[in-house]
Amino acid sequence: MKHGFLLLAMAFSLLSCTYSQSTKKTAMDTNDKKNPVYSNSDSGKVNLTDAEWKKILPENVYYIARQKGTESPWSSKYEDSKEVGTYYCAACGNALFKSDTKFESGCGWPSFYQPISKGSIIYQPDHSHGMDRTEVQCGRCKAHLGHVFDDGPPPTGLRYCINGVILDFKKAQEAEEKYKKDTKQ
């Protein structure tokens, strides 16, 4: 009887573990199905109303991207990440930063010294909160990403201080395979 109970308990745990693994979805999975403008290969500009964005973005992404919110410092899963790959806009899928431009700034948010291309980021003056700063937005959908400061490392001397909530990340090999697949369609 004791062994039967143990076997039953082990079988149930394995089933639960399998179920939880098969039903988990990442932000990327959700975006791919719910967000019709999300693409890692389309460079066309995205112009949606705030009401349209609210329907397709998760609440935390909408808050940062469309309401110019800020996540708590040291709360991003990308803050300490050392993985090799590409960071994309979580709102539209636009390529923003390569991992080799990421550095530890100590500010509490993922920091980069250079965007992936000149067109991947746009700059806006920001005089909110009694400060003079430069806001950075996604070059494709104008989502608020964070701010850029001139206290970064060489070669640019810039520090792009970016909210991790607005970033999606794909490992180098995974991103290359998806790009090849998307461009063949």
C-alpha positions as CSV (number, residue, x, y, z in Angstrom):
1,M,0.0,0.0,0.0
2,K,2.8,2.4,1.0
3,H,4.6,1.7,-2.4
4,G,1.4,2.2,-4.3
5,F,0.8,5.6,-2.8
6,L,4.4,6.7,-3.6
7,L,4.1,5.5,-7.2
8,L,0.7,7.4,-7.5
9,A,2.2,10.6,-6.0
10,M,5.2,10.4,-8.3
11,A,3.0,9.9,-11.4
12,F,0.8,12.8,-10.4
13,S,3.9,15.1,-9.9
14,L,5.2,14.1,-13.3
15,L,1.9,14.8,-14.9
16,S,1.7,18.2,-13.2
17,C,5.2,19.1,-14.2
18,T,4.5,18.2,-17.8
19,Y,1.2,20.1,-17.8
20,S,2.8,23.3,-16.4
21,Q,5.6,23.1,-19.0
22,S,3.3,22.6,-21.9
23,T,0.9,25.4,-20.9
24,K,3.5,28.1,-20.1
25,K,3.8,30.8,-22.7
26,T,6.4,33.5,-22.9
27,A,5.7,37.1,-23.9
28,M,7.1,36.3,-27.3
29,D,4.5,33.5,-27.8
30,T,1.7,35.8,-26.7
31,N,2.8,38.7,-28.9
32,D,3.1,36.4,-32.0
33,K,-0.5,35.4,-31.7
34,K,-2.3,38.4,-30.3
35,N,-0.3,41.3,-31.7
36,P,-0.7,41.5,-35.5
37,V,2.0,44.2,-35.9
38,Y,4.7,42.2,-34.1
39,S,7.5,41.3,-36.5
40,N,11.3,40.9,-36.2
41,S,11.7,41.4,-40.0
42,D,9.1,44.0,-41.0
43,S,10.6,47.5,-41.0
44,G,7.4,49.4,-41.9
45,K,6.2,52.1,-39.5
46,V,3.4,51.1,-37.1
47,N,0.8,53.8,-36.4
48,L,-2.0,52.6,-34.0
49,T,-4.2,54.5,-31.7
50,D,-3.7,54.1,-27.9
51,A,-7.0,52.2,-27.8
52,E,-5.7,49.7,-30.4
53,W,-2.4,49.3,-28.6
54,K,-4.3,48.7,-25.3
55,K,-6.1,45.7,-27.0
56,I,-2.9,44.0,-28.2
57,L,-0.3,44.7,-25.5
58,P,0.1,43.2,-22.1
59,E,-0.8,45.7,-19.4
60,N,2.8,46.2,-18.2
61,V,4.1,46.7,-21.7
62,Y,1.3,49.1,-22.5
63,Y,2.2,51.1,-19.4
64,I,5.8,51.6,-20.4
65,A,5.4,51.8,-24.2
66,R,2.3,54.1,-24.5
67,Q,2.1,55.9,-21.1
68,K,5.9,56.5,-20.8
69,G,6.0,54.5,-17.5
70,T,9.1,53.3,-15.8
71,E,9.6,49.9,-14.2
72,S,11.2,49.6,-10.8
73,P,15.0,49.5,-10.8
74,W,16.6,46.1,-10.6
75,S,13.3,44.4,-11.5
76,S,14.2,43.5,-15.1
77,K,15.1,39.9,-16.0
78,Y,17.5,41.4,-18.5
79,E,19.4,43.6,-16.0
80,D,22.1,40.9,-15.3
81,S,21.7,38.9,-18.5
82,K,24.9,37.9,-20.3
83,E,23.3,35.9,-23.1
84,V,24.3,36.5,-26.7
85,G,21.6,37.7,-29.0
86,T,19.4,40.6,-30.0
87,Y,17.0,42.8,-28.0
88,Y,13.7,43.7,-29.7
89,C,10.9,46.1,-29.0
90,A,8.2,44.1,-27.1
91,A,5.5,46.2,-28.7
92,C,6.3,45.7,-32.4
93,G,9.3,43.4,-32.7
94,N,11.8,46.0,-34.1
95,A,15.4,45.1,-33.5
96,L,16.9,47.6,-31.0
97,F,20.2,46.5,-29.5
98,K,22.8,43.7,-29.8
99,S,23.9,42.0,-26.6
100,D,27.5,42.9,-27.2
101,T,26.6,46.6,-26.7
102,K,25.1,45.9,-23.3
103,F,27.0,46.8,-20.2
104,E,26.7,47.0,-16.4
105,S,26.0,50.6,-15.5
106,G,24.8,50.1,-12.0
107,C,21.7,52.2,-12.7
108,G,19.2,49.4,-12.2
109,W,18.0,49.1,-15.8
110,P,19.5,47.3,-18.8
111,S,22.0,49.6,-20.3
112,F,23.5,49.7,-23.8
113,Y,26.0,52.0,-25.4
114,Q,24.7,51.8,-29.0
115,P,21.5,50.9,-30.9
116,I,21.5,48.3,-33.6
117,S,21.1,51.0,-36.3
118,K,20.4,54.7,-36.6
119,G,16.8,54.1,-37.6
120,S,16.0,51.6,-34.8
121,I,15.8,54.4,-32.2
122,I,14.3,57.9,-32.3
123,Y,15.0,60.7,-29.9
124,Q,12.7,63.2,-28.2
125,P,13.4,66.0,-25.7
126,D,11.9,65.1,-22.3
127,H,11.4,67.9,-19.8
128,S,9.2,66.0,-17.4
129,H,9.8,65.8,-13.7
130,G,11.7,69.0,-13.8
131,M,14.6,67.4,-15.7
132,D,16.1,67.9,-19.1
133,R,16.6,64.5,-20.6
134,T,16.5,62.7,-24.0
135,E,13.8,60.1,-24.3
136,V,14.4,57.2,-26.7
137,Q,11.6,55.6,-28.6
138,C,11.3,52.6,-30.9
139,G,12.0,53.8,-34.5
140,R,9.2,51.6,-35.8
141,C,6.3,52.1,-33.4
142,K,7.4,55.1,-31.2
143,A,7.1,53.0,-28.0
144,H,8.8,54.7,-25.0
145,L,11.9,52.7,-24.2
146,G,13.7,54.8,-21.7
147,H,16.3,57.6,-21.9
148,V,19.9,58.1,-23.2
149,F,22.6,59.8,-21.2
150,D,26.1,60.9,-22.0
151,D,27.9,59.0,-19.2
152,G,28.4,55.7,-21.0
153,P,31.5,53.8,-21.9
154,P,33.6,54.1,-25.1
155,P,33.3,54.0,-28.0
156,T,30.1,56.1,-28.0
157,G,30.1,57.5,-24.4
158,L,26.4,57.0,-24.3
159,R,24.2,55.0,-21.9
160,Y,20.8,53.9,-23.2
161,C,18.9,53.2,-20.0
162,I,16.1,51.0,-21.1
163,N,13.0,49.5,-19.3
164,G,13.4,45.7,-19.5
165,V,9.6,45.3,-19.8
166,I,9.7,46.8,-23.3
167,L,12.4,44.4,-24.4
168,D,12.1,41.0,-25.9
169,F,15.3,38.9,-26.3
170,K,16.2,36.2,-28.8
171,K,19.4,34.2,-28.5
172,A,21.7,34.6,-31.5
173,Q,21.0,31.3,-33.2
174,E,17.3,31.4,-32.5
175,A,17.0,34.9,-33.9
176,E,18.9,34.0,-37.1
177,E,16.7,31.0,-37.7
178,K,13.5,33.0,-37.3
179,Y,14.8,35.8,-39.6
180,K,15.6,33.3,-42.3
181,K,12.2,31.7,-41.9
182,D,10.4,35.1,-42.0
183,T,12.3,36.4,-45.1
184,K,11.4,33.2,-47.1
185,Q,7.7,33.7,-46.7
